[in-house]
Structure formats: C-alpha cells, structure tokens
Amino acid sequence: MTILMTVLGIVVFVVGLLVSIAWHELGHLSTAKMFGIRVPQYMVGFGPTIWSRKKGDTEYGIKAVPLGGYIRMIGMFPPGEDGRITARSTSPWRGMIEDARSAAFEELQPGDETRLFYTRKPWKRVIVMFAGPFMNLILAVAIFFGVMMTFGVNTQTTQVGKVSDCVISQKEQRDTCKASDPVAPAKQAGLKAGDKIVAFNGEKVGDWSALQKHIRDTIGPATITVQRDGKPLDLHASLIKNDVAKIDGSGNYTSGTTSAGFLGFSPATGIVQQSFGESVDRMGDMMRSGVKSLVAIPSKVPDLWNAAFNGEERKADSPMGVVGAARVGGEVFTLDIPPENQIAMMLFLVAGFNLSLFLFNMLPLLPLDGGHIAGALWESLRRTVARVFKRPDPGPFDVAKLMPVAYVVAGIFICFTLLVLVADVVNPVKIS
C-alpha cells in the first residue's frame, strides 16, 4: 500500500509539473499570437514527440521527457548586418551566433516578413517573454492563497503545547535541567499544556507572533489570561531575562541568540485559516525567501557535492530538482495525516515549484526569458537615447551576438542540474 501511495504521489506531482509547464508556454503563445508573431510549435516536454496535432499554423504536442517545454517563434533574432543570415564562419563563437540566427529563420515562409519576433516593438517583446513566467506567478499565488484562505496552514498558535520545567539559556543548547536551574516562570505560575492564552496583561492576543512579542518585551510581573476547560483563568507570572533564539521581523527563528523576556513554554501548532492580509504577508515572505534562496545557490554547491559524493548529510535547505520534488510528492501521500492535509501539502509543493520557475526565469541571462527581456529593454533604451539626441536609429539589438554567453550559462545550468539530480537520487531531501 505504501508503494502504491508513493507512486500515486509522484504521478500527481508529475501531472502538476506538466500543467505548470503548459501554463507557462501558454503565456508566451497567447501573447505572441496577440501581437501577430507566427508560432510554428507549442510543445510540452523534450525529446521524441508522443502526440501532436496541427491547428492553424501551430503544431501542438507532448514530448517524452517532462522536464520543460517551449514554443518556437519565427525571427527570434535579427538578420546579419547585411540584412541576411551571415555565412558560417570557422570561428566557433561566430558559428554559434549564426547557427542560432539560422534556426530563427529556418521555417520562414512567404508572408512571414511581417510576423517576425524581432520586428515587434521592444515593449511587445517584453510582454511576450514576461508572459510565461508571469503565468507561473499567477498559478503560484492562486494556489497559495486558495490553500491558505480555505484550508489554512500549519502554524504556531497561542495554545500551550509543553511547559518548561526550568530556565535554560539558548546558548547552552541542552534539554535536561540541572539542580541549579531556576524553575520556569510558566511552571511557577501554573500554566498547563492545553491552556489557550487569550490575553497578556489585559491585552487580547489573537496569534502567536503577538503573544511572542509581549513575552519578549516583558521582564517582571505579568498577568496571563488563559482558557482552561472552557473557562477564563488569570495566572500571575514573573518573567525573567534569558538568552533566547533570535527572530526576524516576521517572527521566524534565525541564527544566534538575544536577551529578552522569558516565560517558558512551547506553543502548540495547528491548521489555521489565514485572512487575506495574513496571506499577503505570507506570500511576501515566500517571495523574499525565494529570492534569497536563488542568490544563495552558488554557496550551496559544496554541500550538494558532499551530499552527492562524500556521504555527508543533505541539509534541509538544499536545492532540489524535479526528481527530488517528485520524491517528496511521493512521501506526502504516505504520511499518516488526513487526506485533506496531504492534498494541501501537494498543492503547496506545486505552487512552490511555480514560484521557483517565475524567479528563475526572470534572471537577466540568456537563454532564460529574463535574458530576452533584458535585450528588449536595452534596445528600447538605445533607441530612446538616439531619438533624444537626434542620432540615427541604431536598429534592433542583436541578441544573437550573446549566444556564446548563453551556451556558457546553459552549460553551467546543466552541470548544476546534474549535480542536484545525483544528490536527489543518492541522498534525497526527506520530509521530517
């Protein structure tokens, strides 16, 4: 049964992956057609074609390897300086440029002269290239908001999960009490597991972050109002200063310690529906976290290498590829949790994948969408400057000249992808 559920989880994730890729390419396709650019192909996947059908002047199809997708647009790059595709050179760099230029015109048909990508105004090209990642962002936001506002998210609450027996400094990093350790203020006050804290010093608290701030800002006597057995009860505690874990502006724990008020209990966690405002805040945190993770990828390479080839522990924040994410999807369906929790976790996994696709594709590097956007913006800037200073129009920016750089970037991406793949197979990230 466990194997069956694992396979089911992997299949569900792969379907979500294919939908996400198709959705991304649909953004490119719809805007390209809207601006009159001819699109010969719309494909989900790479490799041999499994199924295809031609409608109008576009072939729609599914390929064997579900690791991406693409659309082909006519005239992605402008012709050479002489108005034609320059003859192939013996220079490898020039060869790369002209190979890319040839591919952009290889399916040129009579009448396509007015349907070329590069002939569209820069702002239209920006829209076409941005539309793909933007579709992923829309899907990620829709799923995140849908799950958070209808089902909820697992979060710390104001209910007491466990009361500490003694006061231990965070710097000591131990769990057992010594005879010399003072009794925790929460235990002295009579706080019990299961109590729900509803007010602190007469001020109502509705969530853990507000209660946490009250506790950390207080040293000395405090009145804690709890709900116990359905009845309100006032408890009196004397909070002390202690070394506790640092938190960021969102209440998330970070490295290091700080001196603050200490009560001495652990909050219980539970599924809590989020309001629209709370969902917006959480979405903002996810975006910031995603950007930080993207910037931190180069620093993760040594850990990935050690996890893949030296048997070291795979860190929880280690980058995952499609294979690793599929394995996590398989694990989700084997967890001993209610089915609705499994569905929510799977939806979050797919949403996180779409958010990563958006952020990754917005990098201003060819062959990513962000590289084409950067090229169009640079062209617009050049033409604007020329117009302001009454200089000749410099013409379209020849993105094809950047193809050698694109091949280097693509090579780096491929090497990193293979490293992640090996790590995902031999030392995968697992749900704790």
Legacy VTK file of the C-alpha trace (Angstrom):
# vtk DataFile Version 3.0
C-alpha trace
ASCII
DATASET POLYDATA
POINTS 432 float
0.000 0.000 0.000
2.880 2.363 0.830
4.469 1.760 -2.577
1.134 2.397 -4.293
0.642 5.691 -2.439
4.222 6.731 -3.211
3.694 6.104 -6.925
0.376 7.967 -6.770
2.082 10.961 -5.150
4.797 11.001 -7.812
2.210 10.769 -10.605
0.171 13.638 -9.108
3.290 15.808 -8.886
4.319 14.990 -12.479
0.828 15.948 -13.678
1.123 19.208 -11.732
4.551 19.748 -13.299
3.201 19.227 -16.837
0.270 21.567 -16.181
2.690 24.213 -14.872
4.929 23.922 -17.941
1.970 24.010 -20.340
0.581 27.032 -18.469
3.954 28.809 -18.767
4.215 28.212 -22.508
0.579 29.241 -22.966
1.555 32.692 -21.716
4.202 33.001 -24.431
1.911 31.521 -27.090
-1.144 33.680 -26.417
0.761 36.975 -26.320
2.854 36.084 -29.382
-0.296 35.371 -31.386
-1.906 38.518 -29.989
0.948 40.567 -31.489
0.850 38.706 -34.826
4.033 36.641 -34.391
3.941 33.262 -36.113
4.445 30.323 -33.760
5.123 27.025 -35.612
5.339 24.864 -32.457
3.928 24.645 -28.922
5.473 21.679 -27.099
5.328 20.370 -23.530
8.409 18.287 -22.766
11.590 17.483 -24.683
12.796 14.579 -26.801
10.678 12.365 -29.069
7.142 13.560 -29.771
4.459 11.336 -28.203
1.446 13.171 -29.597
0.901 16.245 -31.737
-1.810 17.939 -33.735
-1.643 20.951 -36.035
-4.221 23.683 -35.705
-3.870 26.749 -37.877
-0.167 27.441 -38.335
0.865 25.954 -34.968
1.700 22.344 -34.100
0.624 21.449 -30.548
2.242 18.414 -28.932
3.578 16.466 -25.951
7.109 15.057 -25.856
8.556 12.136 -23.916
10.677 13.901 -21.280
8.541 16.093 -18.949
11.376 18.385 -17.875
10.370 21.579 -19.653
8.661 22.896 -22.734
8.964 25.508 -25.448
7.315 27.440 -28.232
9.069 28.245 -31.497
8.661 31.800 -32.736
9.804 32.907 -36.177
12.576 35.514 -36.246
13.746 35.465 -32.638
16.985 37.146 -33.786
17.511 39.829 -36.465
19.459 39.008 -39.643
23.104 39.983 -40.015
24.350 43.496 -40.694
23.926 42.946 -44.453
20.268 42.095 -43.955
20.860 38.393 -44.473
21.976 35.422 -42.433
25.739 35.724 -42.382
27.693 32.833 -43.865
29.010 30.376 -41.283
32.483 31.269 -40.023
35.309 28.998 -38.920
35.257 30.869 -35.601
33.401 28.721 -33.033
31.843 31.801 -31.431
30.680 33.165 -34.796
29.394 29.693 -35.637
27.245 29.661 -32.501
25.809 33.061 -33.386
24.947 32.175 -36.961
23.585 28.748 -36.027
21.159 30.473 -33.671
20.283 33.039 -36.353
19.701 30.286 -38.924
17.415 28.391 -36.549
15.336 31.548 -36.073
14.657 31.708 -39.833
14.678 28.048 -40.880
10.870 27.808 -41.010
10.380 31.159 -42.733
7.501 31.090 -45.214
6.227 33.637 -47.734
4.352 36.342 -45.872
6.275 35.844 -42.616
8.256 39.041 -43.177
5.638 40.908 -41.162
5.305 38.181 -38.476
8.863 38.073 -37.123
9.515 38.358 -33.393
12.413 40.796 -33.663
10.334 43.266 -35.751
7.907 43.859 -32.878
8.405 46.895 -30.687
10.511 46.238 -27.570
7.554 46.623 -25.186
5.658 43.936 -27.094
8.644 41.578 -26.931
8.945 42.221 -23.208
5.288 41.260 -22.767
5.709 38.066 -24.816
8.761 36.919 -22.847
7.412 38.022 -19.456
4.041 36.347 -20.034
5.457 32.841 -19.470
6.985 33.399 -16.011
4.040 35.624 -15.105
1.660 32.729 -15.732
3.666 30.673 -13.214
3.439 33.521 -10.708
-0.335 33.743 -11.201
-0.712 29.990 -10.639
1.529 30.062 -7.550
-0.388 32.972 -5.995
-3.762 31.379 -6.801
-2.776 28.065 -5.179
-1.094 29.638 -2.150
-3.990 31.992 -1.462
-6.563 29.282 -2.139
-4.985 26.859 0.324
-4.168 29.439 2.993
-7.591 31.116 2.998
-9.764 27.978 2.697
-7.822 25.123 4.281
-5.247 27.003 6.338
-1.599 26.426 7.149
0.196 24.618 9.935
1.268 27.398 12.279
2.159 28.077 15.887
-0.838 29.062 17.994
-1.458 30.654 21.386
-2.297 27.241 22.848
0.312 25.794 25.212
1.982 22.684 23.830
4.548 21.995 26.559
5.603 23.810 29.725
9.324 24.005 30.506
10.462 22.699 33.887
13.363 25.105 34.260
15.151 28.085 32.744
17.868 27.099 30.253
19.843 29.592 28.205
19.579 29.112 24.435
23.366 29.275 24.291
23.689 26.072 26.333
21.667 24.015 23.848
20.601 21.291 26.291
17.224 19.785 27.085
17.679 18.430 30.607
17.509 20.538 33.756
20.261 20.821 36.341
19.625 21.112 40.060
20.922 24.693 39.942
18.495 25.781 37.195
15.652 28.047 38.411
12.068 26.896 37.875
10.497 28.274 34.680
8.114 31.228 35.318
5.344 29.444 33.346
5.535 26.389 35.635
5.603 28.560 38.761
2.504 30.382 37.526
0.611 27.105 36.996
0.446 27.193 33.187
-0.525 23.783 31.767
-0.370 22.068 28.399
-3.656 22.643 26.591
-4.259 26.113 28.058
-5.124 28.697 25.421
-3.645 32.119 26.168
-6.193 34.778 25.203
-4.733 37.895 26.868
-1.437 39.194 28.223
-1.578 41.925 30.888
-5.202 42.577 29.941
-4.461 42.977 26.217
-6.075 40.381 23.928
-3.752 38.287 21.793
-5.047 36.512 18.707
-1.908 34.902 17.287
1.453 33.561 18.338
3.544 36.404 16.897
1.686 38.997 19.012
1.991 36.859 22.150
5.657 36.174 21.465
6.348 39.919 21.212
4.545 40.602 24.516
6.586 37.922 26.279
9.925 39.060 24.885
9.206 42.705 25.749
8.279 41.918 29.370
10.601 41.371 32.313
8.888 41.183 35.701
5.277 40.568 36.832
2.633 39.781 34.213
-0.974 38.594 34.206
-1.693 35.821 31.721
-5.339 35.072 30.922
-5.982 31.550 29.660
-8.947 29.468 28.590
-8.939 26.206 30.588
-11.815 23.728 30.350
-13.864 26.413 28.624
-13.442 28.939 31.441
-11.218 32.036 31.704
-8.451 31.939 34.302
-5.908 34.596 35.311
-2.413 33.357 36.080
0.340 35.516 37.549
3.931 35.020 36.448
7.197 36.833 36.940
9.082 36.808 33.642
12.876 36.846 33.726
15.576 37.865 31.271
17.081 34.950 29.377
19.098 34.201 26.242
16.576 33.106 23.600
16.729 32.422 19.872
16.730 35.449 17.577
13.748 36.067 15.316
13.328 38.182 12.186
10.652 40.784 11.525
8.158 38.043 10.628
8.714 36.075 13.824
10.755 33.325 12.159
13.732 31.952 14.054
17.183 32.901 12.784
20.713 32.033 13.837
22.126 33.476 17.042
20.639 34.456 20.382
19.372 37.592 22.047
18.463 38.665 25.576
14.708 39.002 26.127
11.815 38.221 28.453
11.262 34.520 29.119
8.115 32.674 30.242
8.989 29.071 29.493
6.601 27.133 27.268
6.364 25.834 23.714
3.333 26.782 21.605
1.186 24.082 20.050
0.832 24.003 16.293
-2.377 23.619 14.319
-4.061 24.259 10.979
-5.203 27.874 10.998
-7.100 29.624 8.194
-5.428 32.832 7.087
-7.108 36.123 6.328
-6.418 37.910 3.046
-3.974 40.251 4.786
-2.159 37.374 6.503
-1.987 35.515 3.186
-0.449 38.579 1.520
2.165 38.784 4.305
2.989 35.097 3.989
3.211 35.381 0.201
5.609 38.293 0.603
7.736 36.200 2.973
7.797 33.372 0.417
8.896 35.753 -2.345
11.700 37.165 -0.204
12.757 33.672 0.846
12.708 32.525 -2.783
14.921 35.417 -3.890
17.382 34.748 -1.044
17.488 31.048 -1.930
18.145 31.864 -5.589
21.003 34.203 -4.683
22.418 31.595 -2.285
22.523 28.768 -4.861
26.274 29.126 -5.651
27.085 28.783 -1.942
25.081 25.525 -1.805
27.228 23.755 -4.412
29.886 22.440 -1.942
27.190 20.989 0.345
25.452 19.404 -2.658
28.720 17.883 -3.833
29.483 16.473 -0.374
25.945 15.101 -0.056
26.139 13.503 -3.505
29.659 12.056 -3.453
31.038 12.159 0.094
28.085 10.756 2.028
27.560 13.863 4.128
24.129 14.762 5.465
21.811 16.509 2.985
20.748 19.805 4.503
17.053 20.687 4.772
17.513 23.906 2.751
19.443 22.142 -0.004
18.264 22.884 -3.576
16.002 20.198 -5.052
15.390 19.294 -8.666
12.360 17.780 -10.344
13.356 14.259 -9.242
13.762 15.352 -5.625
10.463 17.231 -5.655
8.726 14.172 -7.163
10.126 12.003 -4.366
8.819 14.458 -1.795
5.459 14.332 -3.577
5.549 10.552 -3.216
6.336 10.852 0.509
3.454 13.268 1.072
0.911 10.619 0.134
2.468 8.119 2.585
2.282 10.401 5.638
-0.098 9.374 8.412
-2.134 12.571 8.184
-5.698 13.314 6.996
-6.200 13.272 3.193
-7.010 16.994 3.131
-3.604 17.704 4.712
-1.913 15.589 2.040
-3.735 17.471 -0.720
-2.798 20.827 0.841
0.876 19.812 1.064
0.885 18.623 -2.550
-0.709 21.865 -3.711
1.917 23.831 -1.781
4.645 21.754 -3.454
3.288 22.536 -6.933
2.828 26.218 -6.005
6.405 26.399 -4.724
7.631 24.890 -7.994
5.750 27.566 -9.959
7.153 30.339 -7.775
10.663 28.981 -8.373
10.007 28.882 -12.131
8.990 32.535 -12.071
12.006 33.713 -10.092
14.488 31.553 -12.030
13.208 32.618 -15.458
13.409 36.290 -14.500
17.206 36.126 -14.187
18.552 38.507 -16.881
20.582 35.773 -18.566
20.169 34.056 -21.915
18.718 31.570 -22.717
16.204 32.374 -19.947
13.190 34.595 -20.570
14.806 37.293 -18.444
17.726 37.457 -20.888
15.405 38.240 -23.811
13.581 40.816 -21.655
16.901 42.480 -20.809
17.811 42.569 -24.526
14.499 44.221 -25.456
14.839 46.799 -22.665
18.408 47.607 -23.744
17.234 48.088 -27.327
14.469 50.419 -26.131
16.985 52.435 -24.116
19.383 52.730 -27.076
16.646 53.887 -29.418
15.285 56.378 -26.872
18.747 57.894 -26.335
19.279 58.125 -30.109
15.906 59.821 -30.568
16.539 62.327 -27.751
19.970 63.273 -29.142
18.699 63.140 -32.766
21.069 60.381 -33.747
20.371 57.649 -36.354
18.208 54.789 -35.150
20.639 52.038 -34.020
18.107 49.379 -35.079
17.230 46.190 -33.218
19.653 44.888 -30.620
21.248 41.714 -31.979
20.616 39.258 -29.140
22.192 36.520 -31.280
25.613 38.015 -30.505
25.109 36.942 -26.896
24.582 33.277 -27.820
28.142 32.239 -26.822
27.366 33.584 -23.352
24.030 31.781 -23.472
25.780 28.489 -24.210
28.135 29.014 -21.255
25.206 29.819 -18.966
23.269 26.812 -20.270
26.325 24.613 -19.642
26.546 25.818 -16.051
22.823 25.197 -15.556
23.148 21.679 -16.980
26.095 20.837 -14.706
24.231 22.158 -11.669
21.087 20.249 -12.676
23.074 17.009 -12.981
24.660 17.591 -9.552
21.233 18.144 -7.994
19.923 15.061 -9.803
22.677 12.858 -8.351
22.087 14.280 -4.868
18.312 13.761 -5.217
18.886 10.107 -6.146
21.617 9.042 -3.695
20.919 11.396 -0.779
17.448 12.930 -1.149
15.789 15.597 0.966
13.150 13.904 3.097
10.087 15.160 4.920
10.842 15.307 8.636
LINES 1 433
432 0 1 2 3 4 5 6 7 8 9 10 11 12 13 14 15 16 17 18 19 20 21 22 23 24 25 26 27 28 29 30 31 32 33 34 35 36 37 38 39 40 41 42 43 44 45 46 47 48 49 50 51 52 53 54 55 56 57 58 59 60 61 62 63 64 65 66 67 68 69 70 71 72 73 74 75 76 77 78 79 80 81 82 83 84 85 86 87 88 89 90 91 92 93 94 95 96 97 98 99 100 101 102 103 104 105 106 107 108 109 110 111 112 113 114 115 116 117 118 119 120 121 122 123 124 125 126 127 128 129 130 131 132 133 134 135 136 137 138 139 140 141 142 143 144 145 146 147 148 149 150 151 152 153 154 155 156 157 158 159 160 161 162 163 164 165 166 167 168 169 170 171 172 173 174 175 176 177 178 179 180 181 182 183 184 185 186 187 188 189 190 191 192 193 194 195 196 197 198 199 200 201 202 203 204 205 206 207 208 209 210 211 212 213 214 215 216 217 218 219 220 221 222 223 224 225 226 227 228 229 230 231 232 233 234 235 236 237 238 239 240 241 242 243 244 245 246 247 248 249 250 251 252 253 254 255 256 257 258 259 260 261 262 263 264 265 266 267 268 269 270 271 272 273 274 275 276 277 278 279 280 281 282 283 284 285 286 287 288 289 290 291 292 293 294 295 296 297 298 299 300 301 302 303 304 305 306 307 308 309 310 311 312 313 314 315 316 317 318 319 320 321 322 323 324 325 326 327 328 329 330 331 332 333 334 335 336 337 338 339 340 341 342 343 344 345 346 347 348 349 350 351 352 353 354 355 356 357 358 359 360 361 362 363 364 365 366 367 368 369 370 371 372 373 374 375 376 377 378 379 380 381 382 383 384 385 386 387 388 389 390 391 392 393 394 395 396 397 398 399 400 401 402 403 404 405 406 407 408 409 410 411 412 413 414 415 416 417 418 419 420 421 422 423 424 425 426 427 428 429 430 431
